[in-house]
Amino acid sequence: MKKFRLLFQIMLSVCSMVAVVFLIYAAVTVTETRTLAVKNAQKIAVETGARFGNEVKLNIEKALVASETLAGVLEAMAANPDTVDRDVIDEMQLQLLRGEDMFYGVQVVFEPNALDGKDALYSNYNEWHDESGIYSPYFYKTGGEFKGVNLTRERVMTREWYLVPRNDNRPVLTEPYYTEVAGGVTMSTVTVPIFRDSKFIGATGFDFVLSTFQEMVQDVKPFDEGFAFLVSHKGYIVAHPNKEFVGQNIMDVAQGDYKQWLTSVLGKDERSMREVVSPSTGLESYYLYEPIHISGVPTPWYMGIVIPMHKITEEADGILWLNVYLGVGSLLLLIGIIYLVARSIAKPIVQITEVTERIAQGDPDLSREQAAALDRMSHWGDETGVVSRAFISLRNYIVGKIDEAKRIGDGDLTLDVVQASERDALGKALQGMADNLKNLVANIRTSSEQVASGSDEISKSSQALSQGATEQASSLEEITSSVTEISSQSRNNADNAREASRIAAGARDSAQQGADEMTAMQEAMREINESSQAISKIIKVIDEIAFQTNLLALNAAVEAARAGQHGKGFAVVAEEVRNLAGRSAKAARETAELIQGSGSKVERGSEIAERTASSLGEIVESVSKAADLVSEIASASTEQAEGISQINQGLSQIDQVTQQNTATAEETASSSEELSAQAATLRKLLTQFRVDEGTRTYTATSQPPQPLPSGGYGEYDDESPDQADMGSGWPEE
């Protein structure tokens, strides 16, 4: 399918346009045909409705004319009441009934005493006179005979056929109604007023059966499947092919849009047409309501004409299918023609495309069949021949450029690429590539020689550098050994200084602790001295108490002596109290003496403690200074050891760098030797390229594309198609 893509595009485009044009034509044709068919149906429906409407009108007006004629006679007779003969009037009515089959009955009703002024004389005169004697008979047909009955005043005054002429002074056509008289019939009544001196005196009219109209509509069949029906002013179905609808109000039968439309039709004195669904057939149908105007009656009846839409559009549908058959046949024929034309256009393009794809994949060789096909198409005089000749010229040009590219790839940079024209981008690119390669090879050759020379010098310098680095490494080892020994001694000094600092700090702490304890002892002696003074005060108080007690005891003894015999016991107690007070005073004095001696000793001890505390403070200060000096010595020794350690690390790093330099120098020397060998190899490889800038040149095989007015194979011009390179050939169609 891929190679026929253009073929199907052409077919699809042309067929699509033709199909669209055909569809538009068919749509317009069918639309116009349907429009004409609907207009024709409208015309037929109007003509049918008007024709049969006139027949209905004539039948109804026949009763109206008979009523008006009878009313005229009765008016003339009523003008001379003395000459009125009621029997003659009865016979007139019977004669009219006999003369017309569609008349079912006739009635003449006068107002009381309006006919001849003799109502009283005719009281119960016959069957159609009651006690009132008013002339209001009704004669009707039954079984081939004629009968008469009296229409009572009460009944008459409730009937439309009498009240409308009486009140409105105009004829009336009543709505259809059913009566059981004479076996039951559906009929309607036409009555007209009777005047005397322009004053209403009565009404007369005829009842006519509607079966005549039923027979009429049975024969109306527009478009074979259509039908007609008759509707009264208020919508009662007078006649219908389906007798089940007769007597029903059409508003009760209609539904949906049809019913809504009827509300605007009934009661209007104008023609109405519309497409609705028929309630009797259920089909989409065209409805016409043609008003039937009865002279002097403002309430028209309607002749309905119904035509199924599928019958109206039957001819249009036939034309549609005829167009479809013709269109499909024409389209199939056109597809065949377009296929042949498109194939003749697409096949050469497909063939050239396949060869082009093969060249695009890097294979410019042609099979014998392809070469023959190109040669055949190049002789054509149309655009395909021009394209074929241009393609052959293009292929020859590409083959030539491929040969030049091969020469350049083989190392021949001395050729001059032939330019097809000033705009030959490929030729210019190949020439630029050859020139750039020529310059590049020359520059590489010069650079390789410079690299070889430089690599020799680098090798010699690297060897000298390696020897110097070895000697430098030996010297660094000796320096590193000496620095290591100094670093060891510095670390020992730092350790001893830290130990001395630790011992001095301990002594300082001990001396400080002794000074603190001496200070505490001084504080304790001061507190003892204060306590001794307090005790001395207390003892003094006790001594005073003992003295007072002694006085009291003496007074008690004096009082006891005065008491005589009764105070002897009290005198003994007072004596004992005096003894105790004396002993207390003696003990207090001895305690005071001891406390006074202790206070003197405490004061002397406080002085000694103060001197000792002063000496300990001086010792603490000296020890602190010694500890600070030792700490500074230890810190300086530590810093010195760290500095020597850093010097040792720096020397180690210098030693490593020196060793690395020695190894690098050796590697550089080895690499320089290898680089020199690679440069020699590069010079040997560059000898493959010929960059002689002398007069020798190479003539390219490519030629500019030339038009071939007479065709040809390009490079196969001297060969037959059988000698061309065999390929896959044209794909099978």
Sequence and secondary structure as in RCSB ss.txt:
>XXXX:A:sequence
MKKFRLLFQIMLSVCSMVAVVFLIYAAVTVTETRTLAVKNAQKIAVETGARFGNEVKLNIEKALVASETLAGVLE
AMAANPDTVDRDVIDEMQLQLLRGEDMFYGVQVVFEPNALDGKDALYSNYNEWHDESGIYSPYFYKTGGEFKGVN
LTRERVMTREWYLVPRNDNRPVLTEPYYTEVAGGVTMSTVTVPIFRDSKFIGATGFDFVLSTFQEMVQDVKPFDE
GFAFLVSHKGYIVAHPNKEFVGQNIMDVAQGDYKQWLTSVLGKDERSMREVVSPSTGLESYYLYEPIHISGVPTP
WYMGIVIPMHKITEEADGILWLNVYLGVGSLLLLIGIIYLVARSIAKPIVQITEVTERIAQGDPDLSREQAAALD
RMSHWGDETGVVSRAFISLRNYIVGKIDEAKRIGDGDLTLDVVQASERDALGKALQGMADNLKNLVANIRTSSEQ
VASGSDEISKSSQALSQGATEQASSLEEITSSVTEISSQSRNNADNAREASRIAAGARDSAQQGADEMTAMQEAM
REINESSQAISKIIKVIDEIAFQTNLLALNAAVEAARAGQHGKGFAVVAEEVRNLAGRSAKAARETAELIQGSGS
KVERGSEIAERTASSLGEIVESVSKAADLVSEIASASTEQAEGISQINQGLSQIDQVTQQNTATAEETASSSEEL
SAQAATLRKLLTQFRVDEGTRTYTATSQPPQPLPSGGYGEYDDESPDQADMGSGWPEE
>XXXX:A:secstr
 GGGHHHHHHHHHHHHHHHHHHHHHHHHHHHHHHHHHHHHHHHHHHHHHHHHHHHHHHHHHHHHHHHHHHHHHHH
HHHTSGGG  HHHHHHHHHHHHHH TTEEEEEEEE TT SSS GGGGTT STT  TT    EEEEEETTEEEEEE
  HHHHTT HHHHHHHHH S EE   EEE GGG EEEEEEEEEEEETTEEEEEEEEEEESHHHHHHHHT  TTTT
 EEEEE TTSBEEE SSGGGTTSBHHHH  HHHHHHHTTTTT SS EEEEEE TTT SEEEEEEEEEEETTEEEE
EEEEEEEEHHHHSHHHHHHHHHHHHHHHHHHHHHHHHHHHHHHHHHHHHHHHHHHHHHHHTT     HHHHHHHH
HHHT SSHHHHHHHHHHHHHHHHHHHHHHHHHHHTTB   B   SSTT HHHHHHHHHHHHHHHHHHHHHHHHHH
HHHHHHHHHHHHHHHHHHHHHHHHHHHHHHHHHHHHHHHHHHHHHHHHHHHHHHHHHHHHHHHHHHHHHHHHHHH
HHHHHHHHHHHHHHHHHHHHHHHHHHHHHHHHHHHHHHGGGGHHHHHHHHHHHHHHHHHHHHHHHHHHHHHHHHH
HHHHHHHHHHHHHHHHHHHHHHHHHHHHHHHHHHHHHHHHHHHHHHHHHHHHHHHHHHHHHHHHHHHHHHHHHHH
HHHHHHHHHHGGGSB   SS   B         TT   GGGTTS GGGS     S   
